[in-house]
Amino acid sequence: MAPSRRSPEEENIENEAMDDHNEDHEGDRRKNMKKRVKIMTDSGQTDSDRRVLRNKQRKLQEDIASGVAGQEDGSEDDEEEKQPAFQKMRTLNNKLWNQVRYTREAVLDSENVELIAATAARQAESLVQVPRYDAVRLAQAIVKKSSVKVGSNTQFGWKNFGFNVGICFNALPSHVNFLYGPLDAEYKVKERKKVERKQKQAEPEGEEEEQQPEDVDQTQKKESDENALSAVEQHMKVIAKTLKKRAKEEDAKAGEMEDEYVAKISENIDGDGDEKERIIRKKVKAYRNEAQKVNAVQNLFNPQSFTQTVENVFHFSFLIKENKASIEVRDAETAEEFGVEPGPVIRPLHFNPDAEQGPSRQAIVSLNMRDWRDMCNMYQVEASDVPHRGKPAASSGKKRRSES
């Protein structure tokens, strides 16, 4: 039979009904979108409600851990009885989640979800039967199967072991490509070209007398290698020479001021005759010895270059190591007694290679650019005793002249 045709009026009525249904559905969707869940204090949930909810969450957590998941009210619906354990635990936890409005209860919910997931993973693992291998049992089986008897002893037979495991390598998997091509390809050794070096043409033999090894003068050297000193050694020589020169100048000044110093100390020395003369000679000797010491900052600190200052101090340390110079700190009492400046002082020493040297002592001194500037200003160092290497800085000299 042919289907009956509907009239246009019936089709219009049906279309209007469908439009009304769609409008109602769209309105419900919009209402659900406008609905917002209030949390924290806006939810109006009391502390007692939260306490009851936490007790239910903890009870569910214990049930999940023990494998027994009961409902929060102690009853079970017929529909939920038919659900598996995993689905039942998740349903109960979701019901409690609908009541969560604070962070504390949300943390308990996350712990329950994690516990449910772990329980489900263990159940799934128990359902899948996967063959498991024990390394100890495998090794024992290999030893038992491959062992051979040699006389009265039992030994591990590598030949039997190779024969037993060889069946694993009899065939190759299909669709396999090797990086270096098929295994049965012939390997050809590449021949390297021999390097042919041009031989020097032999010089024609002259009538000169052949020189024997014992006749060669081993003392002859090239001009470029003639007792060449390194830059450090040359600089050390400059420092040592400058220090000796400055020490002689200081000693000469002390000699000019010696009479004045003797007159000054004679007033404070008690006694007469030889005893007083002996004390004065001892004092003068100490005065001349102390006067030969040179101000270390004035001698080594270069106000034009921090880098050269560090090099001067570092290279001077080698002179101390070789027992060619010494360094010490002059205290205020000694400076007042002999009329000299306090602070670090250095002096040259007469090098004696046969003399016994004491135990070496080392010290690490920190020196930054601020300390370098402060010490140059405090000791009023306008130019270092050790000559400046390279072009002198003209701007720094003008600055020092303007400051003075």
Contacts in CASP RR format, 6 or more apart in sequence:
PFRMAT RR
TARGET T0000
AUTHOR 0000-0000-0000
METHOD contacts of the structure
MODEL  1
MAPSRRSPEEENIENEAMDDHNEDHEGDRRKNMKKRVKIMTDSGQTDSDR
RVLRNKQRKLQEDIASGVAGQEDGSEDDEEEKQPAFQKMRTLNNKLWNQV
RYTREAVLDSENVELIAATAARQAESLVQVPRYDAVRLAQAIVKKSSVKV
GSNTQFGWKNFGFNVGICFNALPSHVNFLYGPLDAEYKVKERKKVERKQK
QAEPEGEEEEQQPEDVDQTQKKESDENALSAVEQHMKVIAKTLKKRAKEE
DAKAGEMEDEYVAKISENIDGDGDEKERIIRKKVKAYRNEAQKVNAVQNL
FNPQSFTQTVENVFHFSFLIKENKASIEVRDAETAEEFGVEPGPVIRPLH
FNPDAEQGPSRQAIVSLNMRDWRDMCNMYQVEASDVPHRGKPAASSGKKR
RSES
37 43 0 8 1.000
37 101 0 8 1.000
38 44 0 8 1.000
38 101 0 8 1.000
39 101 0 8 1.000
39 102 0 8 1.000
40 101 0 8 1.000
40 102 0 8 1.000
43 101 0 8 1.000
44 101 0 8 1.000
45 99 0 8 1.000
45 101 0 8 1.000
45 102 0 8 1.000
49 99 0 8 1.000
50 101 0 8 1.000
50 102 0 8 1.000
50 104 0 8 1.000
50 105 0 8 1.000
53 96 0 8 1.000
53 99 0 8 1.000
53 100 0 8 1.000
53 105 0 8 1.000
54 104 0 8 1.000
54 105 0 8 1.000
54 108 0 8 1.000
56 72 0 8 1.000
56 96 0 8 1.000
57 96 0 8 1.000
57 105 0 8 1.000
57 108 0 8 1.000
57 109 0 8 1.000
57 112 0 8 1.000
58 108 0 8 1.000
59 72 0 8 1.000
60 69 0 8 1.000
60 70 0 8 1.000
60 72 0 8 1.000
60 89 0 8 1.000
60 92 0 8 1.000
60 93 0 8 1.000
60 96 0 8 1.000
60 112 0 8 1.000
61 108 0 8 1.000
61 111 0 8 1.000
61 112 0 8 1.000
61 115 0 8 1.000
63 69 0 8 1.000
63 70 0 8 1.000
63 89 0 8 1.000
64 89 0 8 1.000
64 112 0 8 1.000
64 115 0 8 1.000
64 116 0 8 1.000
64 119 0 8 1.000
65 115 0 8 1.000
67 85 0 8 1.000
67 119 0 8 1.000
69 85 0 8 1.000
69 88 0 8 1.000
69 89 0 8 1.000
69 92 0 8 1.000
70 76 0 8 1.000
70 88 0 8 1.000
70 92 0 8 1.000
71 80 0 8 1.000
71 92 0 8 1.000
72 92 0 8 1.000
72 95 0 8 1.000
72 96 0 8 1.000
80 88 0 8 1.000
80 91 0 8 1.000
83 91 0 8 1.000
85 123 0 8 1.000
86 116 0 8 1.000
86 119 0 8 1.000
86 120 0 8 1.000
86 123 0 8 1.000
89 116 0 8 1.000
89 119 0 8 1.000
90 116 0 8 1.000
93 109 0 8 1.000
93 112 0 8 1.000
93 113 0 8 1.000
93 116 0 8 1.000
96 109 0 8 1.000
97 109 0 8 1.000
99 105 0 8 1.000
100 106 0 8 1.000
100 109 0 8 1.000
142 161 0 8 1.000
142 164 0 8 1.000
143 156 0 8 1.000
145 160 0 8 1.000
145 164 0 8 1.000
146 156 0 8 1.000
146 157 0 8 1.000
146 158 0 8 1.000
146 160 0 8 1.000
146 161 0 8 1.000
146 162 0 8 1.000
146 164 0 8 1.000
147 154 0 8 1.000
147 155 0 8 1.000
147 156 0 8 1.000
147 157 0 8 1.000
147 160 0 8 1.000
148 154 0 8 1.000
148 155 0 8 1.000
148 156 0 8 1.000
148 157 0 8 1.000
148 160 0 8 1.000
149 155 0 8 1.000
229 237 0 8 1.000
232 315 0 8 1.000
232 318 0 8 1.000
235 311 0 8 1.000
235 315 0 8 1.000
236 315 0 8 1.000
236 316 0 8 1.000
236 318 0 8 1.000
236 319 0 8 1.000
238 386 0 8 1.000
238 387 0 8 1.000
239 300 0 8 1.000
239 312 0 8 1.000
239 315 0 8 1.000
239 316 0 8 1.000
239 319 0 8 1.000
239 386 0 8 1.000
240 319 0 8 1.000
240 324 0 8 1.000
240 325 0 8 1.000
240 348 0 8 1.000
242 299 0 8 1.000
242 385 0 8 1.000
242 386 0 8 1.000
242 387 0 8 1.000
243 294 0 8 1.000
243 299 0 8 1.000
243 319 0 8 1.000
243 325 0 8 1.000
243 346 0 8 1.000
243 347 0 8 1.000
243 348 0 8 1.000
243 385 0 8 1.000
244 348 0 8 1.000
246 294 0 8 1.000
246 299 0 8 1.000
246 385 0 8 1.000
247 292 0 8 1.000
247 293 0 8 1.000
247 294 0 8 1.000
247 347 0 8 1.000
247 348 0 8 1.000
250 291 0 8 1.000
250 292 0 8 1.000
250 293 0 8 1.000
250 294 0 8 1.000
251 288 0 8 1.000
251 291 0 8 1.000
251 292 0 8 1.000
253 291 0 8 1.000
254 287 0 8 1.000
254 288 0 8 1.000
254 291 0 8 1.000
254 292 0 8 1.000
255 288 0 8 1.000
255 291 0 8 1.000
258 284 0 8 1.000
258 287 0 8 1.000
258 288 0 8 1.000
261 284 0 8 1.000
261 287 0 8 1.000
261 338 0 8 1.000
262 280 0 8 1.000
262 284 0 8 1.000
265 280 0 8 1.000
265 283 0 8 1.000
266 276 0 8 1.000
266 280 0 8 1.000
269 276 0 8 1.000
269 279 0 8 1.000
269 280 0 8 1.000
269 283 0 8 1.000
270 276 0 8 1.000
286 338 0 8 1.000
287 338 0 8 1.000
290 330 0 8 1.000
290 334 0 8 1.000
290 338 0 8 1.000
290 340 0 8 1.000
291 338 0 8 1.000
291 340 0 8 1.000
292 347 0 8 1.000
293 328 0 8 1.000
293 330 0 8 1.000
293 340 0 8 1.000
293 345 0 8 1.000
293 346 0 8 1.000
293 347 0 8 1.000
294 345 0 8 1.000
294 346 0 8 1.000
294 347 0 8 1.000
294 385 0 8 1.000
295 341 0 8 1.000
295 343 0 8 1.000
295 344 0 8 1.000
295 345 0 8 1.000
295 379 0 8 1.000
296 327 0 8 1.000
296 343 0 8 1.000
296 344 0 8 1.000
296 345 0 8 1.000
296 346 0 8 1.000
297 344 0 8 1.000
297 375 0 8 1.000
297 376 0 8 1.000
297 379 0 8 1.000
297 381 0 8 1.000
298 379 0 8 1.000
298 381 0 8 1.000
298 384 0 8 1.000
298 385 0 8 1.000
299 346 0 8 1.000
299 384 0 8 1.000
299 385 0 8 1.000
299 386 0 8 1.000
300 309 0 8 1.000
300 312 0 8 1.000
300 313 0 8 1.000
300 316 0 8 1.000
300 346 0 8 1.000
300 384 0 8 1.000
300 385 0 8 1.000
300 386 0 8 1.000
301 309 0 8 1.000
301 312 0 8 1.000
301 372 0 8 1.000
301 375 0 8 1.000
301 376 0 8 1.000
301 379 0 8 1.000
301 381 0 8 1.000
301 384 0 8 1.000
302 308 0 8 1.000
302 309 0 8 1.000
302 312 0 8 1.000
302 384 0 8 1.000
302 386 0 8 1.000
302 388 0 8 1.000
303 376 0 8 1.000
303 381 0 8 1.000
303 382 0 8 1.000
303 383 0 8 1.000
303 384 0 8 1.000
303 396 0 8 1.000
303 400 0 8 1.000
304 383 0 8 1.000
304 384 0 8 1.000
304 388 0 8 1.000
304 392 0 8 1.000
304 393 0 8 1.000
304 396 0 8 1.000
304 397 0 8 1.000
305 388 0 8 1.000
305 393 0 8 1.000
306 369 0 8 1.000
306 372 0 8 1.000
308 384 0 8 1.000
308 388 0 8 1.000
308 389 0 8 1.000
309 367 0 8 1.000
309 372 0 8 1.000
309 384 0 8 1.000
310 367 0 8 1.000
312 384 0 8 1.000
312 386 0 8 1.000
313 365 0 8 1.000
313 367 0 8 1.000
316 325 0 8 1.000
316 327 0 8 1.000
316 346 0 8 1.000
319 325 0 8 1.000
320 326 0 8 1.000
320 327 0 8 1.000
321 360 0 8 1.000
322 351 0 8 1.000
323 349 0 8 1.000
323 351 0 8 1.000
323 352 0 8 1.000
323 355 0 8 1.000
323 357 0 8 1.000
324 348 0 8 1.000
324 349 0 8 1.000
324 351 0 8 1.000
325 346 0 8 1.000
325 347 0 8 1.000
325 348 0 8 1.000
325 349 0 8 1.000
326 346 0 8 1.000
326 347 0 8 1.000
326 349 0 8 1.000
327 344 0 8 1.000
327 345 0 8 1.000
327 346 0 8 1.000
328 344 0 8 1.000
328 345 0 8 1.000
329 343 0 8 1.000
329 344 0 8 1.000
329 345 0 8 1.000
330 340 0 8 1.000
330 341 0 8 1.000
330 342 0 8 1.000
330 343 0 8 1.000
330 344 0 8 1.000
330 345 0 8 1.000
331 342 0 8 1.000
332 342 0 8 1.000
334 340 0 8 1.000
334 342 0 8 1.000
335 341 0 8 1.000
335 342 0 8 1.000
335 343 0 8 1.000
375 381 0 8 1.000
382 400 0 8 1.000
382 404 0 8 1.000
END
